[in-house]
Amino acid sequence: MKNKAFAGVQALLLCVPVALFSYFYSQQEVSGQAHKARVALLIEAKSLDAKLDTAVLQMLSAQLNQYDSLAQLTHAVEQLTRPESVELFEQTPSAIQHQFKQYLQLLQQKSEQLESIKTAAATIRNSVLYLPELIAELEQISPEHAELANKT
C-alpha cells in the first residue's frame, strides 16, 4: 500500500512541474507575441519619424518637387495613432504607456508642422519661378520700373 501511495505522490510531483511549465510557457508565448507587436510598432514609428525629417530637409533644400509622398507620410502617421496601436501598450507599465502616447503626439505635431513647411516651401518655390516672368512683363510695360525691380 505504501508503494502505491508513494507512486501516486511521485506521479503528482512529476505532473505539477510539467503543468506549471506548460502554463508559464503559454503565458510567455502570448507575452512574447505582444512584445513583438509593440517592437514592430515602435520601429514603424521611428521609421516614420526619420522619413518626416528627411522630407523636411528635402523641402528646405528645394530638392522635393512633388508632395505626394508627404500625403502618404501623413496618412501613415494617422494610421499609427489608431486606437489598436495604443491598446498594444495597455499591459505595459504606466510610464511606458505615457511615453508612447507622448511620442505619438509628437509625431502628430511633426506631421502638422510638415504641412505648414510644405505650404511655405511651395509659396517660395512658386515665387522664385514667377519672379523672372513678372520682371519680363514689367520690362515690356515700364522699363524704368523693371530696372528698379532688378536692383532690389
C-alpha positions in Angstrom: 0.0 0.0 0.0 2.9 2.3 0.8 4.3 1.8 -2.6 1.1 2.7 -4.4 0.8 5.9 -2.3 4.4 6.7 -2.9 4.0 6.1 -6.7 0.9 8.4 -6.6 2.9 11.1 -4.9 5.7 10.7 -7.4 3.3 10.9 -10.3 1.7 14.0 -8.8 5.1 15.6 -8.2 6.0 14.9 -11.8 2.7 16.3 -13.2 2.7 19.5 -11.2 6.0 20.8 -12.6 5.0 19.8 -16.1 1.7 21.6 -15.7 3.4 24.7 -14.3 5.9 24.6 -17.1 3.2 24.4 -19.7 1.2 27.3 -18.1 4.2 29.6 -17.9 5.4 28.7 -21.4 2.0 29.6 -22.8 1.9 32.8 -20.9 5.4 33.7 -22.2 4.4 32.9 -25.7 1.4 35.3 -25.5 3.6 37.9 -23.8 6.3 37.4 -26.5 3.8 37.9 -29.3 2.5 41.1 -27.7 6.1 42.3 -27.2 7.0 41.6 -30.9 3.9 43.6 -32.0 4.9 46.5 -29.7 8.5 46.4 -31.0 7.3 46.3 -34.6 5.1 49.3 -33.9 7.9 51.3 -32.3 10.2 50.5 -35.3 7.5 51.7 -37.7 7.1 54.9 -35.6 10.8 55.5 -35.7 10.9 54.9 -39.4 8.1 57.4 -40.0 9.9 59.9 -37.8 13.0 59.6 -39.9 11.0 59.9 -43.1 9.4 63.1 -41.8 12.8 64.5 -41.0 14.1 63.6 -44.5 11.1 65.2 -46.1 11.6 68.4 -44.2 15.2 68.6 -45.2 14.4 67.9 -48.8 11.8 70.7 -48.8 14.1 73.2 -47.1 16.8 72.4 -49.7 14.4 72.7 -52.6 15.0 69.1 -53.6 11.4 67.9 -53.2 9.3 68.9 -56.2 6.3 66.6 -55.7 4.4 66.4 -52.4 2.6 63.1 -53.0 5.0 61.3 -50.6 4.2 63.7 -47.9 0.5 62.9 -48.1 1.4 59.2 -47.7 3.5 60.0 -44.7 0.7 62.0 -43.1 -1.7 59.1 -43.7 0.9 56.7 -42.2 1.1 58.8 -39.1 -2.7 58.8 -38.8 -2.7 55.0 -39.1 -0.1 54.7 -36.4 -2.2 56.7 -33.9 -5.2 54.5 -34.3 -6.7 53.0 -31.1 -5.4 49.5 -31.8 -1.9 50.8 -31.6 -2.4 52.3 -28.2 -4.1 49.2 -27.0 -0.9 47.2 -27.5 0.6 49.2 -24.7 -2.2 48.6 -22.1 -0.3 45.7 -20.5 2.9 47.7 -20.0 3.8 49.9 -17.1 2.1 53.3 -17.0 5.3 55.1 -17.6 5.8 53.3 -20.9 2.2 53.9 -21.9 2.6 57.6 -21.1 5.8 57.8 -23.1 4.3 56.0 -26.1 1.3 58.4 -26.1 3.6 61.4 -25.9 5.7 60.0 -28.8 2.5 59.7 -30.9 1.5 63.2 -30.0 4.9 64.5 -31.1 4.6 62.6 -34.4 1.2 64.2 -35.0 2.7 67.6 -34.2 5.6 67.0 -36.5 3.2 66.0 -39.3 1.2 69.2 -38.8 4.4 71.2 -38.9 5.4 69.4 -42.1 2.1 70.7 -43.6 3.0 74.3 -42.7 6.5 73.9 -44.0 5.2 72.4 -47.2 2.9 75.4 -47.7 5.8 77.8 -47.1 8.1 75.9 -49.4 5.6 75.8 -52.2 5.0 79.5 -51.9 8.7 80.3 -52.0 9.3 77.9 -55.0 6.3 79.4 -56.9 7.5 82.9 -56.1 11.1 82.2 -57.3 9.7 80.7 -60.6 7.3 83.5 -61.1 9.5 86.5 -60.4 11.6 86.3 -63.7 8.3 86.2 -65.6 7.0 89.1 -63.7 10.1 91.2 -64.4 9.9 90.3 -68.1 6.3 91.6 -68.1 7.3 94.7 -66.2 10.1 95.4 -68.7 7.5 95.4 -71.5 5.2 97.7 -69.7 7.6 100.0 -68.0 11.4 99.7 -68.4 12.1 102.2 -65.6 10.1 100.1 -63.0 11.8 96.9 -64.3 15.2 98.4 -63.7 14.2 99.4 -60.1 12.9 95.8 -59.5 16.1 94.3 -60.8 18.1 96.5 -58.3 16.2 95.3 -55.3 
